[in-house]
Amino acid sequence: MKRNISDLLDCYPAENMELGGTTPYSSARIKEITMNKIDHADMPSTKSKTRVRPARLLIAAAIAAALSVSALAATRLLGGELFGDVFSQGSGSSLSQGQIDAIDRLVQTFEGQDGSIPAAVTDNGATITPIAALADENVYYLRLRVEAPEGTALPDLDMDRDEAVYQLFGPEKEDRLELDPAQGVYPKDAFGYQLDFRTLPDSEPNDNIKEFVVQFTNLSDNGITLNDGVSKLLTICGLWIQDANKGYTPVFTGEFVFDIGLNFQSQKIDLPAQGLTWRHEMLDYTNTLQAMTLSPLSLSYQVDCSMPENDHIGAQLGDLEIVLKDGTVFYSEVNTAQDDEVLANYIREMDITLPLTGAPTGVFENYIIFDQPLDLSQVDCIRYGETKIPVSAE
């Protein structure tokens, strides 16, 4: 598999999906679960309610709206204006100019075949418009403008306050949001994704317009990426309001189909990381890097891991920090004494016998998605274990 799928699947509830009792957790995931039980046991999560099962489907319908993605024109909104508020939400700080420039270089906008801007689909009096996309190999952000039929108000909703959230899918199979690759391009069942989305701030919360950012996270096999330029049809069947009991009330329904897969370019740096190692002392295994790639939105890696395969604990990447030229640590994932304590408690609770035995995990691939965009020109190095990996964006 291209990813540690079991660990990724564990982090989102999918309706009607049963996860067995043998899902292996990485050490970092064990800590996250433990901390959530301590700090967030009674906290509702709107994010967890917006996720669906990875789609593994091949298209069987014609394109309802033939669209293409074009490079961002100077006369239109820049990427920082289109996606800056997505990354700054909850961070308490605005993006730097370098981060905004990084978004601007990646953003693509949508046009219809006749060159009209923006492209839109209207059905049953409602209109959905894809505004722009921001993507790399691992993650895809799509900004949508949703206009309900005239006279239908779309007030701001918050799960904590209103016990309700907007959803771009309904409870029935035929109401699901789907992203389907062009038929026959990928091997059967190789394409998959995790879905999330958020409502953007609204200056006029009582009109009939809302804007959303839909996020697709890649769960595909066979080296399939989200920015490979392959036609991918996004089908949305309407807008619903979901209450705290998972009851769905339709705002409007229809068929809104867009091709969001075309004309993307990659901006990534392949790092000189092959052969670097990191050792997990408690579990007595070693990771050896095979490859590492950095983009403004994520970091990808391939690791050869000596940890024995088991049903309880999955391998982690190891100690990693992304350090900027001014000394700021942009991203940090470092094993601490607290992490070891949490892991030790988990081992005792699960009655796991150490050392683990069996065949080694072998080579696996995964990625880290950043909470904010990374200005590659400002990266000095990546620390992996005790080694510094130089980064050059030239």
C-alpha positions in Angstrom: 0.0 0.0 0.0 1.1 3.5 -0.7 0.2 4.8 2.8 -0.2 3.5 6.4 -3.9 3.3 5.5 -4.9 1.7 8.8 -3.6 4.6 10.8 -5.2 7.2 8.5 -8.6 5.4 8.5 -8.6 5.3 12.3 -8.7 9.1 12.5 -12.1 9.6 10.9 -15.5 8.0 11.6 -17.2 6.8 8.4 -20.9 6.0 8.6 -21.7 2.3 8.1 -18.0 1.4 8.3 -16.7 -1.1 10.7 -13.1 -0.9 11.7 -11.8 -4.1 13.3 -10.2 -4.3 16.7 -6.7 -4.9 15.2 -5.9 -1.5 13.7 -2.3 -0.7 14.4 -1.6 2.7 15.8 1.7 4.6 15.4 3.3 6.0 18.5 2.2 9.5 17.6 -1.4 8.3 17.0 -1.5 6.6 20.4 -0.5 9.9 22.1 -3.2 11.7 20.1 -5.9 9.3 21.1 -4.8 9.5 24.8 -4.7 13.3 24.8 -8.1 13.5 23.2 -9.6 11.3 25.8 -8.2 13.5 28.5 -8.8 16.9 27.1 -11.7 16.5 24.6 -13.9 13.7 25.8 -17.1 15.8 25.7 -16.2 18.2 22.9 -18.3 17.9 19.8 -16.2 17.9 16.6 -17.7 19.4 13.4 -14.6 18.2 11.5 -15.3 14.5 12.3 -18.8 14.9 11.0 -17.7 16.0 7.6 -15.7 13.0 6.6 -16.8 10.1 4.4 -15.3 6.8 3.3 -12.6 6.9 0.6 -14.3 6.6 -2.8 -13.0 3.8 -5.0 -15.2 4.1 -8.0 -14.9 4.4 -11.8 -17.0 6.9 -13.7 -19.9 5.6 -15.8 -21.6 8.9 -16.7 -20.8 11.7 -19.2 -19.5 15.1 -18.0 -22.3 17.4 -17.1 -20.2 20.5 -17.3 -17.1 20.5 -19.5 -14.6 22.7 -17.6 -10.9 23.3 -17.7 -8.4 24.7 -15.2 -6.4 27.6 -16.3 -3.4 29.5 -14.8 -4.3 32.3 -12.5 -4.6 35.6 -14.4 -3.2 38.8 -13.0 -6.6 40.5 -13.3 -8.3 38.1 -10.8 -8.0 37.4 -7.1 -4.6 36.1 -6.1 -4.2 32.8 -4.2 -3.6 34.5 -0.9 -7.0 36.2 -1.2 -8.7 32.9 -2.2 -7.1 30.5 0.3 -5.4 32.7 2.9 -8.3 32.6 5.3 -8.4 28.8 5.0 -4.9 28.4 6.6 -5.2 31.4 9.0 -8.4 30.1 10.6 -7.7 29.2 14.2 -4.0 30.0 14.0 -4.4 33.4 15.6 -2.0 34.9 13.0 -2.0 36.0 9.4 0.2 34.4 6.7 3.5 36.0 5.8 4.1 37.5 2.4 6.3 34.5 1.5 3.5 32.1 2.4 1.0 34.1 0.3 3.4 34.0 -2.6 3.7 30.3 -2.2 -0.1 29.9 -2.5 -0.2 32.3 -5.5 2.2 30.1 -7.4 0.1 27.0 -6.9 -3.5 28.3 -7.3 -5.5 27.5 -10.4 -8.8 29.0 -11.4 -11.7 27.5 -13.3 -13.1 28.6 -16.7 -15.8 27.3 -18.9 -15.1 26.2 -22.5 -16.2 29.6 -23.8 -13.7 31.4 -21.6 -16.4 32.6 -19.2 -15.3 33.2 -15.6 -16.2 31.5 -13.3 -17.7 28.2 -14.5 -20.9 27.2 -12.8 -23.6 24.6 -12.8 -27.3 25.4 -12.0 -30.0 22.9 -11.2 -33.4 23.3 -9.4 -32.7 27.0 -8.9 -29.4 26.5 -7.1 -26.0 27.2 -8.5 -22.6 25.8 -7.5 -19.4 27.5 -8.8 -15.9 26.1 -8.5 -13.8 29.2 -7.9 -10.2 28.0 -7.6 -8.1 25.0 -6.6 -4.8 24.6 -4.6 -3.2 21.2 -4.8 0.0 19.1 -4.6 0.5 15.4 -4.8 -1.1 14.7 -1.5 -3.8 17.2 -0.8 -6.3 19.2 -2.9 -8.2 22.3 -1.7 -11.2 23.3 -3.8 -13.0 26.7 -3.1 -16.7 26.5 -4.0 -19.4 29.2 -4.1 -22.8 27.8 -3.3 -25.9 29.8 -4.1 -29.2 28.4 -2.8 -32.5 29.1 -4.7 -33.7 32.7 -4.3 -35.4 33.3 -1.0 -33.5 30.6 0.8 -31.4 32.0 3.6 -28.1 30.3 4.5 -27.3 31.6 8.0 -24.0 30.9 9.7 -24.0 27.6 11.6 -21.7 26.3 14.3 -22.0 22.9 15.9 -21.1 24.2 19.4 -23.7 27.0 19.2 -26.4 25.7 16.8 -25.8 21.9 17.1 -25.9 21.9 13.3 -23.5 22.1 10.4 -23.7 22.4 6.6 -22.9 19.2 4.6 -22.3 18.9 0.9 -23.7 15.4 1.0 -26.9 13.7 2.3 -27.5 10.5 4.3 -28.4 8.2 1.4 -25.9 6.6 -1.0 -27.4 8.5 -4.0 -26.8 11.8 -2.1 -23.0 11.3 -1.6 -20.4 13.6 -2.8 -18.1 11.6 -5.2 -14.8 12.2 -6.9 -14.3 9.8 -9.8 -11.3 9.5 -12.1 -11.6 9.1 -15.8 -12.6 5.5 -16.6 -9.7 3.2 -17.4 -6.9 5.6 -16.5 -6.1 4.1 -13.1 -6.0 0.4 -12.0 -9.3 -0.7 -10.6 -9.7 0.3 -6.9 -6.4 2.2 -6.8 -7.9 5.7 -6.5 -9.0 6.8 -3.0 -9.3 9.9 -0.9 -10.4 11.2 2.5 -12.9 14.1 2.4 -13.2 17.1 4.7 -14.5 20.6 4.2 -15.1 23.9 6.0 -17.4 26.9 5.7 -15.6 30.1 5.0 -16.3 33.4 6.9 -19.4 35.2 5.5 -19.8 39.0 5.5 -23.5 38.6 4.7 -24.6 35.6 6.8 -28.3 35.8 6.1 -28.3 35.8 2.3 -28.5 32.7 0.1 -24.8 32.4 -0.6 -22.1 30.5 1.2 -18.5 29.6 0.2 -16.8 26.4 1.2 -13.4 24.8 0.8 -13.5 21.1 0.1 -10.3 19.2 1.0 -9.3 15.9 -0.6 -6.5 13.9 1.1 -4.9 11.3 -1.1 -5.3 7.6 -0.1 -4.5 6.2 -3.5 -2.1 3.3 -4.4 0.2 2.8 -7.4 1.8 6.3 -7.1 -1.5 8.1 -8.1 -1.4 11.8 -7.1 -4.1 14.5 -6.9 -2.3 16.9 -9.2 -1.4 14.5 -12.1 -3.7 16.2 -14.6 -6.0 13.2 -15.0 -9.7 14.1 -15.5 -11.6 13.7 -12.1 -15.3 14.3 -11.9 -16.6 15.9 -8.8 -20.4 15.2 -8.3 -22.3 17.1 -5.6 -26.0 16.3 -5.1 -27.0 19.3 -3.0 -26.6 21.0 0.3 -27.9 19.7 3.7 -28.0 20.7 7.3 -26.9 18.0 9.7 -28.0 18.2 13.3 -26.2 16.8 16.4 -28.1 13.5 16.0 -26.9 13.1 12.4 -30.3 14.0 11.1 -30.1 15.6 7.6 -32.4 18.3 6.3 -32.0 19.2 2.6 -31.6 22.8 1.7 -31.6 22.0 -2.0 -30.8 19.0 -4.2 -29.7 18.6 -7.8 -26.8 17.3 -9.9 -23.7 19.4 -10.0 -20.8 17.9 -11.9 -17.3 19.4 -12.5 -14.0 18.2 -13.8 -11.5 19.3 -11.2 -8.5 17.2 -12.3 -6.9 19.0 -15.2 -3.8 21.1 -15.8 -1.9 21.0 -12.5 1.8 21.5 -12.1 4.1 20.1 -9.4 6.2 22.3 -7.2 8.3 20.0 -5.1 11.9 19.5 -4.0 13.5 16.0 -3.9 15.8 16.0 -0.8 19.1 14.2 -0.4 17.8 12.0 2.4 18.4 8.4 1.2 20.2 6.2 3.8 19.5 8.5 6.8 18.4 6.5 9.9 16.4 7.0 13.1 16.0 4.5 15.9 13.1 4.0 18.3 14.8 2.8 21.5 11.7 1.5 23.4 10.4 -0.6 20.5 13.9 -1.5 19.2 13.4 -0.7 15.5 15.2 1.4 12.9 13.9 3.5 10.1 16.1 4.1 7.0 14.9 6.8 4.6 14.6 5.8 1.0 13.3 9.2 -0.3 11.9 12.5 1.0 10.1 15.2 -1.0 9.0 18.7 0.1 6.3 20.9 -1.3 4.6 24.1 0.0 1.6 22.0 1.2 3.1 18.7 2.4 6.2 16.5 3.0 6.3 13.0 1.4 8.6 10.2 2.5 9.5 6.6 1.9 11.0 4.6 4.7 12.4 1.1 5.1 11.4 0.0 8.6 12.7 -2.9 10.6 9.7 -2.8 13.1 8.0 -6.2 13.1 4.4 -6.2 11.7 1.8 -6.4 14.5 -1.8 -5.7 15.2 -1.3 -3.0 17.8 1.5 -0.5 17.0 2.4 0.9 13.6 5.7 2.5 12.6 6.2 6.2 12.7 8.5 8.4 10.7 10.8 9.4 13.5 12.2 12.7 14.8 11.8 15.4 12.2 11.9 19.2 12.1 11.6 21.7 9.3 13.9 24.7 10.1 13.7 28.1 8.4 16.6 30.4 7.6 15.8 32.6 10.5 15.9 29.7 12.9 12.2 29.3 13.3 10.9 25.7 13.4 8.1 25.5 10.9 7.1 21.9 11.7 8.2 19.6 14.5 7.5 15.9 15.2 9.9 14.8 17.9 9.6 11.8 20.2 9.6 13.0 23.8 9.7 11.5 27.3 6.0 12.1 27.6 5.5 10.2 24.3 7.4 7.3 25.7 5.3 7.3 28.9 2.1 7.4 26.9 3.3 4.5 24.7 4.4 2.5 27.7 1.0 2.9 29.3 -0.6 1.7 26.1 1.7 -1.3 25.9 0.7 -2.2 29.5 -3.1 -1.7 28.9 -3.0 -3.8 25.7 -0.7 -6.4 27.3 1.7 -6.2 24.5 4.9 -8.4 24.8 8.2 -6.7 24.0 10.3 -7.1 22.0 8.0 -7.4 19.1 8.7 -10.3 16.9 8.0 -11.3 13.3 8.7 -10.2 9.8 9.8 -6.5 9.5 7.3 -3.9 8.1 9.6 -3.1 5.2 9.2 -0.2 2.9 6.2 2.1 3.4 5.2 5.6 2.1 3.3 8.3 3.8 3.1 12.1 4.0 2.6 15.0 6.4 0.1 17.8 5.4 1.0 21.2 6.8 -1.5 23.4 8.7 -0.1 26.4 6.8 1.7 26.8 3.5 5.5 26.6 3.5 7.6 29.2 1.7 10.2 26.9 0.2 12.7 29.8 -0.4 12.9 30.3 3.4 13.7 26.7 4.4 17.2 26.1 5.6 17.2 22.4 6.4 15.2 19.4 7.6 16.5 17.7 10.7 16.0 13.9 10.7 17.2 12.3 13.8 20.7 13.7 14.4 21.2 14.7 10.8 20.5 18.0 8.9 19.2 17.6 5.3 20.0 20.8 3.3 17.1 22.3 1.3 17.6 24.4 -1.8 14.6 25.9 -3.5 16.6 27.1 -6.5 
